[in-house]
Amino acid sequence: MASKYHAEKETIDDITFASRKEARRYRQLKLLERAKAIQDLKLQVTFPLIRKSEHGREIKYVADFVYYENGKLVVEDTKGYRTDVYKLKKRLMAELYGIEIRET
């Protein structure tokens, strides 16, 4: 079943990805990891942005992929559509953590 953004889920290695694009990128990253071009590939890594308070629940960003490339941390998001909420979270990641999200 397609999502509201028309993405179709795909399962690889018993992992269900939100879109075919994300699944394709996972395959590419796994090859890069096997070739030792990247290290320590992780999926769905959570970064807290705003703590829970009396004003509402915790706000967090969940990265599609996180890994190291040439010793540098890379936070990557596979985007089909950039929502306003995503744009805000991307800005908060840069402001709070100094991390520029790599979009694929």
Protein Blocks (a to p, Z undefined) as FASTA:
>chain_A
ZZfkopacddeehiacfbfklmmmmmmmmmmmmnomaghiaehiacdfbdcdfkbccddd
ddfbdcdeehiacdddddfbdcfklmmmmmmmmmmnopacddZZ
